[in-house]
């Protein structure tokens, strides 16, 4: 089953993704998009790796997520992937990479993303551009999957 987990920061998205993906047959792949740009992020990456244990083979891919997905897998997380593209001044590649990802989307995948469009509109143009791009990506992913769950305070709510 193709599932999109969406929610706010620290809403339990990654925990839920692992829970669902552990039902997939082994071996399972975990595609990690995060990069350790600072000590706090390095600690978060280490914590997430520890939570996965030996249940997943980790593939670290900050940009070309379309080439990294396998059957079955977890892709965590879409917003950091988009952030990486923005950081590398490669945001124009997002749509093409997304097209390629959707063409080869595994039948058993859990994708993790953030819902950032429910708050205030950012004041600066870069943040607005990022939020709009993520919103479009989330909509395309939601249309392509079988199930969408919104995480609220650690509780999964079925949206689709």
MODELLER restraints for C-alpha pairs under 7 A, 6 or more apart:
rsr = mdl.restraints
at = mdl.atoms
rsr.add(forms.Gaussian(group=physical.xy_distance, feature=features.Distance(at['CA:1:A'], at['CA:107:A']), mean=5.74, stdev=0.5))
rsr.add(forms.Gaussian(group=physical.xy_distance, feature=features.Distance(at['CA:1:A'], at['CA:108:A']), mean=4.82, stdev=0.5))
rsr.add(forms.Gaussian(group=physical.xy_distance, feature=features.Distance(at['CA:1:A'], at['CA:109:A']), mean=6.58, stdev=0.5))
rsr.add(forms.Gaussian(group=physical.xy_distance, feature=features.Distance(at['CA:1:A'], at['CA:146:A']), mean=6.37, stdev=0.5))
rsr.add(forms.Gaussian(group=physical.xy_distance, feature=features.Distance(at['CA:2:A'], at['CA:107:A']), mean=5.85, stdev=0.5))
rsr.add(forms.Gaussian(group=physical.xy_distance, feature=features.Distance(at['CA:2:A'], at['CA:108:A']), mean=5.42, stdev=0.5))
rsr.add(forms.Gaussian(group=physical.xy_distance, feature=features.Distance(at['CA:2:A'], at['CA:109:A']), mean=4.95, stdev=0.5))
rsr.add(forms.Gaussian(group=physical.xy_distance, feature=features.Distance(at['CA:2:A'], at['CA:110:A']), mean=6.03, stdev=0.5))
rsr.add(forms.Gaussian(group=physical.xy_distance, feature=features.Distance(at['CA:2:A'], at['CA:145:A']), mean=4.88, stdev=0.5))
rsr.add(forms.Gaussian(group=physical.xy_distance, feature=features.Distance(at['CA:2:A'], at['CA:146:A']), mean=5.21, stdev=0.5))
rsr.add(forms.Gaussian(group=physical.xy_distance, feature=features.Distance(at['CA:2:A'], at['CA:147:A']), mean=6.41, stdev=0.5))
rsr.add(forms.Gaussian(group=physical.xy_distance, feature=features.Distance(at['CA:3:A'], at['CA:109:A']), mean=6.30, stdev=0.5))
rsr.add(forms.Gaussian(group=physical.xy_distance, feature=features.Distance(at['CA:3:A'], at['CA:110:A']), mean=4.78, stdev=0.5))
rsr.add(forms.Gaussian(group=physical.xy_distance, feature=features.Distance(at['CA:3:A'], at['CA:111:A']), mean=6.25, stdev=0.5))
rsr.add(forms.Gaussian(group=physical.xy_distance, feature=features.Distance(at['CA:3:A'], at['CA:145:A']), mean=5.66, stdev=0.5))
rsr.add(forms.Gaussian(group=physical.xy_distance, feature=features.Distance(at['CA:3:A'], at['CA:146:A']), mean=6.00, stdev=0.5))
rsr.add(forms.Gaussian(group=physical.xy_distance, feature=features.Distance(at['CA:3:A'], at['CA:147:A']), mean=4.71, stdev=0.5))
rsr.add(forms.Gaussian(group=physical.xy_distance, feature=features.Distance(at['CA:3:A'], at['CA:148:A']), mean=5.66, stdev=0.5))
rsr.add(forms.Gaussian(group=physical.xy_distance, feature=features.Distance(at['CA:4:A'], at['CA:110:A']), mean=5.81, stdev=0.5))
rsr.add(forms.Gaussian(group=physical.xy_distance, feature=features.Distance(at['CA:4:A'], at['CA:111:A']), mean=4.79, stdev=0.5))
rsr.add(forms.Gaussian(group=physical.xy_distance, feature=features.Distance(at['CA:4:A'], at['CA:112:A']), mean=6.03, stdev=0.5))
rsr.add(forms.Gaussian(group=physical.xy_distance, feature=features.Distance(at['CA:4:A'], at['CA:142:A']), mean=6.41, stdev=0.5))
rsr.add(forms.Gaussian(group=physical.xy_distance, feature=features.Distance(at['CA:4:A'], at['CA:145:A']), mean=6.67, stdev=0.5))
rsr.add(forms.Gaussian(group=physical.xy_distance, feature=features.Distance(at['CA:4:A'], at['CA:147:A']), mean=6.34, stdev=0.5))
rsr.add(forms.Gaussian(group=physical.xy_distance, feature=features.Distance(at['CA:4:A'], at['CA:148:A']), mean=4.74, stdev=0.5))
rsr.add(forms.Gaussian(group=physical.xy_distance, feature=features.Distance(at['CA:4:A'], at['CA:149:A']), mean=6.31, stdev=0.5))
rsr.add(forms.Gaussian(group=physical.xy_distance, feature=features.Distance(at['CA:5:A'], at['CA:13:A']), mean=6.06, stdev=0.5))
rsr.add(forms.Gaussian(group=physical.xy_distance, feature=features.Distance(at['CA:5:A'], at['CA:17:A']), mean=6.91, stdev=0.5))
rsr.add(forms.Gaussian(group=physical.xy_distance, feature=features.Distance(at['CA:5:A'], at['CA:111:A']), mean=6.06, stdev=0.5))
rsr.add(forms.Gaussian(group=physical.xy_distance, feature=features.Distance(at['CA:5:A'], at['CA:112:A']), mean=4.90, stdev=0.5))
rsr.add(forms.Gaussian(group=physical.xy_distance, feature=features.Distance(at['CA:5:A'], at['CA:113:A']), mean=6.25, stdev=0.5))
rsr.add(forms.Gaussian(group=physical.xy_distance, feature=features.Distance(at['CA:5:A'], at['CA:148:A']), mean=5.96, stdev=0.5))
rsr.add(forms.Gaussian(group=physical.xy_distance, feature=features.Distance(at['CA:5:A'], at['CA:149:A']), mean=4.97, stdev=0.5))
rsr.add(forms.Gaussian(group=physical.xy_distance, feature=features.Distance(at['CA:5:A'], at['CA:150:A']), mean=6.05, stdev=0.5))
rsr.add(forms.Gaussian(group=physical.xy_distance, feature=features.Distance(at['CA:6:A'], at['CA:13:A']), mean=6.70, stdev=0.5))
rsr.add(forms.Gaussian(group=physical.xy_distance, feature=features.Distance(at['CA:6:A'], at['CA:112:A']), mean=6.11, stdev=0.5))
rsr.add(forms.Gaussian(group=physical.xy_distance, feature=features.Distance(at['CA:6:A'], at['CA:113:A']), mean=4.94, stdev=0.5))
rsr.add(forms.Gaussian(group=physical.xy_distance, feature=features.Distance(at['CA:6:A'], at['CA:114:A']), mean=5.22, stdev=0.5))
rsr.add(forms.Gaussian(group=physical.xy_distance, feature=features.Distance(at['CA:6:A'], at['CA:115:A']), mean=5.90, stdev=0.5))
rsr.add(forms.Gaussian(group=physical.xy_distance, feature=features.Distance(at['CA:6:A'], at['CA:149:A']), mean=6.20, stdev=0.5))
rsr.add(forms.Gaussian(group=physical.xy_distance, feature=features.Distance(at['CA:6:A'], at['CA:150:A']), mean=4.91, stdev=0.5))
rsr.add(forms.Gaussian(group=physical.xy_distance, feature=features.Distance(at['CA:6:A'], at['CA:151:A']), mean=6.14, stdev=0.5))
rsr.add(forms.Gaussian(group=physical.xy_distance, feature=features.Distance(at['CA:7:A'], at['CA:13:A']), mean=6.61, stdev=0.5))
rsr.add(forms.Gaussian(group=physical.xy_distance, feature=features.Distance(at['CA:7:A'], at['CA:113:A']), mean=6.94, stdev=0.5))
rsr.add(forms.Gaussian(group=physical.xy_distance, feature=features.Distance(at['CA:7:A'], at['CA:114:A']), mean=5.02, stdev=0.5))
rsr.add(forms.Gaussian(group=physical.xy_distance, feature=features.Distance(at['CA:7:A'], at['CA:115:A']), mean=5.00, stdev=0.5))
rsr.add(forms.Gaussian(group=physical.xy_distance, feature=features.Distance(at['CA:7:A'], at['CA:150:A']), mean=5.35, stdev=0.5))
rsr.add(forms.Gaussian(group=physical.xy_distance, feature=features.Distance(at['CA:7:A'], at['CA:151:A']), mean=4.81, stdev=0.5))
rsr.add(forms.Gaussian(group=physical.xy_distance, feature=features.Distance(at['CA:7:A'], at['CA:152:A']), mean=6.55, stdev=0.5))
rsr.add(forms.Gaussian(group=physical.xy_distance, feature=features.Distance(at['CA:8:A'], at['CA:114:A']), mean=5.54, stdev=0.5))
rsr.add(forms.Gaussian(group=physical.xy_distance, feature=features.Distance(at['CA:8:A'], at['CA:115:A']), mean=5.62, stdev=0.5))
rsr.add(forms.Gaussian(group=physical.xy_distance, feature=features.Distance(at['CA:8:A'], at['CA:116:A']), mean=6.93, stdev=0.5))
rsr.add(forms.Gaussian(group=physical.xy_distance, feature=features.Distance(at['CA:11:A'], at['CA:151:A']), mean=5.71, stdev=0.5))
rsr.add(forms.Gaussian(group=physical.xy_distance, feature=features.Distance(at['CA:11:A'], at['CA:152:A']), mean=5.73, stdev=0.5))
rsr.add(forms.Gaussian(group=physical.xy_distance, feature=features.Distance(at['CA:11:A'], at['CA:153:A']), mean=5.05, stdev=0.5))
rsr.add(forms.Gaussian(group=physical.xy_distance, feature=features.Distance(at['CA:11:A'], at['CA:154:A']), mean=5.10, stdev=0.5))
rsr.add(forms.Gaussian(group=physical.xy_distance, feature=features.Distance(at['CA:12:A'], at['CA:151:A']), mean=6.44, stdev=0.5))
rsr.add(forms.Gaussian(group=physical.xy_distance, feature=features.Distance(at['CA:12:A'], at['CA:154:A']), mean=4.72, stdev=0.5))
rsr.add(forms.Gaussian(group=physical.xy_distance, feature=features.Distance(at['CA:13:A'], at['CA:112:A']), mean=6.53, stdev=0.5))
rsr.add(forms.Gaussian(group=physical.xy_distance, feature=features.Distance(at['CA:13:A'], at['CA:151:A']), mean=6.21, stdev=0.5))
rsr.add(forms.Gaussian(group=physical.xy_distance, feature=features.Distance(at['CA:14:A'], at['CA:112:A']), mean=6.85, stdev=0.5))
rsr.add(forms.Gaussian(group=physical.xy_distance, feature=features.Distance(at['CA:17:A'], at['CA:74:A']), mean=6.94, stdev=0.5))
rsr.add(forms.Gaussian(group=physical.xy_distance, feature=features.Distance(at['CA:17:A'], at['CA:110:A']), mean=5.96, stdev=0.5))
rsr.add(forms.Gaussian(group=physical.xy_distance, feature=features.Distance(at['CA:21:A'], at['CA:73:A']), mean=6.98, stdev=0.5))
rsr.add(forms.Gaussian(group=physical.xy_distance, feature=features.Distance(at['CA:21:A'], at['CA:74:A']), mean=6.76, stdev=0.5))
rsr.add(forms.Gaussian(group=physical.xy_distance, feature=features.Distance(at['CA:21:A'], at['CA:110:A']), mean=6.66, stdev=0.5))
rsr.add(forms.Gaussian(group=physical.xy_distance, feature=features.Distance(at['CA:24:A'], at['CA:72:A']), mean=6.51, stdev=0.5))
rsr.add(forms.Gaussian(group=physical.xy_distance, feature=features.Distance(at['CA:27:A'], at['CA:56:A']), mean=6.82, stdev=0.5))
rsr.add(forms.Gaussian(group=physical.xy_distance, feature=features.Distance(at['CA:28:A'], at['CA:55:A']), mean=6.95, stdev=0.5))
rsr.add(forms.Gaussian(group=physical.xy_distance, feature=features.Distance(at['CA:28:A'], at['CA:56:A']), mean=4.94, stdev=0.5))
rsr.add(forms.Gaussian(group=physical.xy_distance, feature=features.Distance(at['CA:28:A'], at['CA:57:A']), mean=6.19, stdev=0.5))
rsr.add(forms.Gaussian(group=physical.xy_distance, feature=features.Distance(at['CA:28:A'], at['CA:72:A']), mean=5.43, stdev=0.5))
rsr.add(forms.Gaussian(group=physical.xy_distance, feature=features.Distance(at['CA:28:A'], at['CA:73:A']), mean=5.45, stdev=0.5))
rsr.add(forms.Gaussian(group=physical.xy_distance, feature=features.Distance(at['CA:29:A'], at['CA:56:A']), mean=5.22, stdev=0.5))
rsr.add(forms.Gaussian(group=physical.xy_distance, feature=features.Distance(at['CA:29:A'], at['CA:57:A']), mean=4.76, stdev=0.5))
rsr.add(forms.Gaussian(group=physical.xy_distance, feature=features.Distance(at['CA:29:A'], at['CA:58:A']), mean=5.90, stdev=0.5))
rsr.add(forms.Gaussian(group=physical.xy_distance, feature=features.Distance(at['CA:29:A'], at['CA:59:A']), mean=7.00, stdev=0.5))
rsr.add(forms.Gaussian(group=physical.xy_distance, feature=features.Distance(at['CA:29:A'], at['CA:70:A']), mean=6.44, stdev=0.5))
rsr.add(forms.Gaussian(group=physical.xy_distance, feature=features.Distance(at['CA:29:A'], at['CA:72:A']), mean=6.39, stdev=0.5))
rsr.add(forms.Gaussian(group=physical.xy_distance, feature=features.Distance(at['CA:29:A'], at['CA:73:A']), mean=4.52, stdev=0.5))
rsr.add(forms.Gaussian(group=physical.xy_distance, feature=features.Distance(at['CA:29:A'], at['CA:74:A']), mean=6.43, stdev=0.5))
rsr.add(forms.Gaussian(group=physical.xy_distance, feature=features.Distance(at['CA:30:A'], at['CA:56:A']), mean=5.81, stdev=0.5))
rsr.add(forms.Gaussian(group=physical.xy_distance, feature=features.Distance(at['CA:30:A'], at['CA:57:A']), mean=5.92, stdev=0.5))
rsr.add(forms.Gaussian(group=physical.xy_distance, feature=features.Distance(at['CA:30:A'], at['CA:58:A']), mean=4.72, stdev=0.5))
rsr.add(forms.Gaussian(group=physical.xy_distance, feature=features.Distance(at['CA:30:A'], at['CA:59:A']), mean=6.03, stdev=0.5))
rsr.add(forms.Gaussian(group=physical.xy_distance, feature=features.Distance(at['CA:30:A'], at['CA:73:A']), mean=5.54, stdev=0.5))
rsr.add(forms.Gaussian(group=physical.xy_distance, feature=features.Distance(at['CA:30:A'], at['CA:74:A']), mean=4.83, stdev=0.5))
rsr.add(forms.Gaussian(group=physical.xy_distance, feature=features.Distance(at['CA:30:A'], at['CA:75:A']), mean=6.15, stdev=0.5))
rsr.add(forms.Gaussian(group=physical.xy_distance, feature=features.Distance(at['CA:31:A'], at['CA:58:A']), mean=6.00, stdev=0.5))
rsr.add(forms.Gaussian(group=physical.xy_distance, feature=features.Distance(at['CA:31:A'], at['CA:59:A']), mean=4.85, stdev=0.5))
rsr.add(forms.Gaussian(group=physical.xy_distance, feature=features.Distance(at['CA:31:A'], at['CA:60:A']), mean=5.87, stdev=0.5))
rsr.add(forms.Gaussian(group=physical.xy_distance, feature=features.Distance(at['CA:31:A'], at['CA:61:A']), mean=6.55, stdev=0.5))
rsr.add(forms.Gaussian(group=physical.xy_distance, feature=features.Distance(at['CA:31:A'], at['CA:68:A']), mean=6.60, stdev=0.5))
rsr.add(forms.Gaussian(group=physical.xy_distance, feature=features.Distance(at['CA:31:A'], at['CA:69:A']), mean=6.56, stdev=0.5))
rsr.add(forms.Gaussian(group=physical.xy_distance, feature=features.Distance(at['CA:31:A'], at['CA:74:A']), mean=6.00, stdev=0.5))
rsr.add(forms.Gaussian(group=physical.xy_distance, feature=features.Distance(at['CA:31:A'], at['CA:75:A']), mean=4.76, stdev=0.5))
rsr.add(forms.Gaussian(group=physical.xy_distance, feature=features.Distance(at['CA:31:A'], at['CA:76:A']), mean=6.22, stdev=0.5))
rsr.add(forms.Gaussian(group=physical.xy_distance, feature=features.Distance(at['CA:32:A'], at['CA:58:A']), mean=6.86, stdev=0.5))
rsr.add(forms.Gaussian(group=physical.xy_distance, feature=features.Distance(at['CA:32:A'], at['CA:59:A']), mean=6.08, stdev=0.5))
rsr.add(forms.Gaussian(group=physical.xy_distance, feature=features.Distance(at['CA:32:A'], at['CA:60:A']), mean=4.76, stdev=0.5))
rsr.add(forms.Gaussian(group=physical.xy_distance, feature=features.Distance(at['CA:32:A'], at['CA:61:A']), mean=6.00, stdev=0.5))
rsr.add(forms.Gaussian(group=physical.xy_distance, feature=features.Distance(at['CA:32:A'], at['CA:75:A']), mean=6.39, stdev=0.5))
rsr.add(forms.Gaussian(group=physical.xy_distance, feature=features.Distance(at['CA:32:A'], at['CA:76:A']), mean=5.35, stdev=0.5))
rsr.add(forms.Gaussian(group=physical.xy_distance, feature=features.Distance(at['CA:32:A'], at['CA:77:A']), mean=6.79, stdev=0.5))
rsr.add(forms.Gaussian(group=physical.xy_distance, feature=features.Distance(at['CA:33:A'], at['CA:60:A']), mean=6.04, stdev=0.5))
rsr.add(forms.Gaussian(group=physical.xy_distance, feature=features.Distance(at['CA:33:A'], at['CA:61:A']), mean=5.21, stdev=0.5))
rsr.add(forms.Gaussian(group=physical.xy_distance, feature=features.Distance(at['CA:33:A'], at['CA:62:A']), mean=4.21, stdev=0.5))
rsr.add(forms.Gaussian(group=physical.xy_distance, feature=features.Distance(at['CA:33:A'], at['CA:76:A']), mean=6.27, stdev=0.5))
rsr.add(forms.Gaussian(group=physical.xy_distance, feature=features.Distance(at['CA:33:A'], at['CA:77:A']), mean=5.91, stdev=0.5))
rsr.add(forms.Gaussian(group=physical.xy_distance, feature=features.Distance(at['CA:33:A'], at['CA:80:A']), mean=6.08, stdev=0.5))
rsr.add(forms.Gaussian(group=physical.xy_distance, feature=features.Distance(at['CA:33:A'], at['CA:81:A']), mean=5.40, stdev=0.5))
rsr.add(forms.Gaussian(group=physical.xy_distance, feature=features.Distance(at['CA:34:A'], at['CA:62:A']), mean=6.25, stdev=0.5))
rsr.add(forms.Gaussian(group=physical.xy_distance, feature=features.Distance(at['CA:34:A'], at['CA:80:A']), mean=5.93, stdev=0.5))
rsr.add(forms.Gaussian(group=physical.xy_distance, feature=features.Distance(at['CA:35:A'], at['CA:62:A']), mean=6.88, stdev=0.5))
rsr.add(forms.Gaussian(group=physical.xy_distance, feature=features.Distance(at['CA:36:A'], at['CA:42:A']), mean=4.66, stdev=0.5))
rsr.add(forms.Gaussian(group=physical.xy_distance, feature=features.Distance(at['CA:61:A'], at['CA:68:A']), mean=6.71, stdev=0.5))
rsr.add(forms.Gaussian(group=physical.xy_distance, feature=features.Distance(at['CA:62:A'], at['CA:81:A']), mean=5.60, stdev=0.5))
rsr.add(forms.Gaussian(group=physical.xy_distance, feature=features.Distance(at['CA:62:A'], at['CA:84:A']), mean=6.32, stdev=0.5))
rsr.add(forms.Gaussian(group=physical.xy_distance, feature=features.Distance(at['CA:63:A'], at['CA:81:A']), mean=5.99, stdev=0.5))
rsr.add(forms.Gaussian(group=physical.xy_distance, feature=features.Distance(at['CA:63:A'], at['CA:84:A']), mean=6.58, stdev=0.5))
rsr.add(forms.Gaussian(group=physical.xy_distance, feature=features.Distance(at['CA:63:A'], at['CA:85:A']), mean=6.44, stdev=0.5))
rsr.add(forms.Gaussian(group=physical.xy_distance, feature=features.Distance(at['CA:64:A'], at['CA:97:A']), mean=6.70, stdev=0.5))
rsr.add(forms.Gaussian(group=physical.xy_distance, feature=features.Distance(at['CA:66:A'], at['CA:97:A']), mean=6.04, stdev=0.5))
rsr.add(forms.Gaussian(group=physical.xy_distance, feature=features.Distance(at['CA:66:A'], at['CA:100:A']), mean=5.78, stdev=0.5))
rsr.add(forms.Gaussian(group=physical.xy_distance, feature=features.Distance(at['CA:66:A'], at['CA:101:A']), mean=4.17, stdev=0.5))
rsr.add(forms.Gaussian(group=physical.xy_distance, feature=features.Distance(at['CA:70:A'], at['CA:106:A']), mean=6.46, stdev=0.5))
rsr.add(forms.Gaussian(group=physical.xy_distance, feature=features.Distance(at['CA:71:A'], at['CA:106:A']), mean=5.34, stdev=0.5))
rsr.add(forms.Gaussian(group=physical.xy_distance, feature=features.Distance(at['CA:71:A'], at['CA:108:A']), mean=6.13, stdev=0.5))
rsr.add(forms.Gaussian(group=physical.xy_distance, feature=features.Distance(at['CA:72:A'], at['CA:106:A']), mean=6.57, stdev=0.5))
rsr.add(forms.Gaussian(group=physical.xy_distance, feature=features.Distance(at['CA:72:A'], at['CA:108:A']), mean=4.80, stdev=0.5))
rsr.add(forms.Gaussian(group=physical.xy_distance, feature=features.Distance(at['CA:72:A'], at['CA:109:A']), mean=5.65, stdev=0.5))
rsr.add(forms.Gaussian(group=physical.xy_distance, feature=features.Distance(at['CA:73:A'], at['CA:108:A']), mean=6.56, stdev=0.5))
rsr.add(forms.Gaussian(group=physical.xy_distance, feature=features.Distance(at['CA:73:A'], at['CA:109:A']), mean=4.87, stdev=0.5))
rsr.add(forms.Gaussian(group=physical.xy_distance, feature=features.Distance(at['CA:73:A'], at['CA:110:A']), mean=6.54, stdev=0.5))
rsr.add(forms.Gaussian(group=physical.xy_distance, feature=features.Distance(at['CA:74:A'], at['CA:109:A']), mean=5.52, stdev=0.5))
rsr.add(forms.Gaussian(group=physical.xy_distance, feature=features.Distance(at['CA:74:A'], at['CA:110:A']), mean=4.70, stdev=0.5))
rsr.add(forms.Gaussian(group=physical.xy_distance, feature=features.Distance(at['CA:74:A'], at['CA:111:A']), mean=5.83, stdev=0.5))
rsr.add(forms.Gaussian(group=physical.xy_distance, feature=features.Distance(at['CA:75:A'], at['CA:110:A']), mean=6.27, stdev=0.5))
rsr.add(forms.Gaussian(group=physical.xy_distance, feature=features.Distance(at['CA:75:A'], at['CA:111:A']), mean=4.78, stdev=0.5))
rsr.add(forms.Gaussian(group=physical.xy_distance, feature=features.Distance(at['CA:75:A'], at['CA:112:A']), mean=6.20, stdev=0.5))
rsr.add(forms.Gaussian(group=physical.xy_distance, feature=features.Distance(at['CA:76:A'], at['CA:111:A']), mean=6.21, stdev=0.5))
rsr.add(forms.Gaussian(group=physical.xy_distance, feature=features.Distance(at['CA:76:A'], at['CA:112:A']), mean=5.01, stdev=0.5))
rsr.add(forms.Gaussian(group=physical.xy_distance, feature=features.Distance(at['CA:77:A'], at['CA:112:A']), mean=5.01, stdev=0.5))
rsr.add(forms.Gaussian(group=physical.xy_distance, feature=features.Distance(at['CA:77:A'], at['CA:113:A']), mean=5.57, stdev=0.5))
rsr.add(forms.Gaussian(group=physical.xy_distance, feature=features.Distance(at['CA:78:A'], at['CA:112:A']), mean=6.21, stdev=0.5))
rsr.add(forms.Gaussian(group=physical.xy_distance, feature=features.Distance(at['CA:78:A'], at['CA:113:A']), mean=5.03, stdev=0.5))
rsr.add(forms.Gaussian(group=physical.xy_distance, feature=features.Distance(at['CA:79:A'], at['CA:113:A']), mean=5.91, stdev=0.5))
rsr.add(forms.Gaussian(group=physical.xy_distance, feature=features.Distance(at['CA:79:A'], at['CA:114:A']), mean=6.39, stdev=0.5))
rsr.add(forms.Gaussian(group=physical.xy_distance, feature=features.Distance(at['CA:79:A'], at['CA:134:A']), mean=6.77, stdev=0.5))
rsr.add(forms.Gaussian(group=physical.xy_distance, feature=features.Distance(at['CA:85:A'], at['CA:91:A']), mean=4.89, stdev=0.5))
rsr.add(forms.Gaussian(group=physical.xy_distance, feature=features.Distance(at['CA:116:A'], at['CA:131:A']), mean=6.77, stdev=0.5))
rsr.add(forms.Gaussian(group=physical.xy_distance, feature=features.Distance(at['CA:117:A'], at['CA:131:A']), mean=6.78, stdev=0.5))
rsr.add(forms.Gaussian(group=physical.xy_distance, feature=features.Distance(at['CA:117:A'], at['CA:135:A']), mean=6.95, stdev=0.5))
rsr.add(forms.Gaussian(group=physical.xy_distance, feature=features.Distance(at['CA:121:A'], at['CA:128:A']), mean=6.96, stdev=0.5))
rsr.add(forms.Gaussian(group=physical.xy_distance, feature=features.Distance(at['CA:122:A'], at['CA:128:A']), mean=5.65, stdev=0.5))
rsr.add(forms.Gaussian(group=physical.xy_distance, feature=features.Distance(at['CA:142:A'], at['CA:148:A']), mean=6.39, stdev=0.5))
rsr.add(forms.Gaussian(group=physical.xy_distance, feature=features.Distance(at['CA:147:A'], at['CA:160:A']), mean=5.01, stdev=0.5))
rsr.add(forms.Gaussian(group=physical.xy_distance, feature=features.Distance(at['CA:148:A'], at['CA:158:A']), mean=6.21, stdev=0.5))
rsr.add(forms.Gaussian(group=physical.xy_distance, feature=features.Distance(at['CA:148:A'], at['CA:159:A']), mean=5.32, stdev=0.5))
rsr.add(forms.Gaussian(group=physical.xy_distance, feature=features.Distance(at['CA:148:A'], at['CA:160:A']), mean=4.86, stdev=0.5))
rsr.add(forms.Gaussian(group=physical.xy_distance, feature=features.Distance(at['CA:149:A'], at['CA:156:A']), mean=5.79, stdev=0.5))
rsr.add(forms.Gaussian(group=physical.xy_distance, feature=features.Distance(at['CA:149:A'], at['CA:157:A']), mean=5.34, stdev=0.5))
rsr.add(forms.Gaussian(group=physical.xy_distance, feature=features.Distance(at['CA:149:A'], at['CA:158:A']), mean=4.61, stdev=0.5))
rsr.add(forms.Gaussian(group=physical.xy_distance, feature=features.Distance(at['CA:149:A'], at['CA:159:A']), mean=5.47, stdev=0.5))
rsr.add(forms.Gaussian(group=physical.xy_distance, feature=features.Distance(at['CA:150:A'], at['CA:156:A']), mean=5.66, stdev=0.5))
rsr.add(forms.Gaussian(group=physical.xy_distance, feature=features.Distance(at['CA:150:A'], at['CA:157:A']), mean=5.04, stdev=0.5))
rsr.add(forms.Gaussian(group=physical.xy_distance, feature=features.Distance(at['CA:150:A'], at['CA:158:A']), mean=6.45, stdev=0.5))
rsr.add(forms.Gaussian(group=physical.xy_distance, feature=features.Distance(at['CA:150:A'], at['CA:159:A']), mean=6.54, stdev=0.5))
rsr.add(forms.Gaussian(group=physical.xy_distance, feature=features.Distance(at['CA:151:A'], at['CA:157:A']), mean=6.12, stdev=0.5))
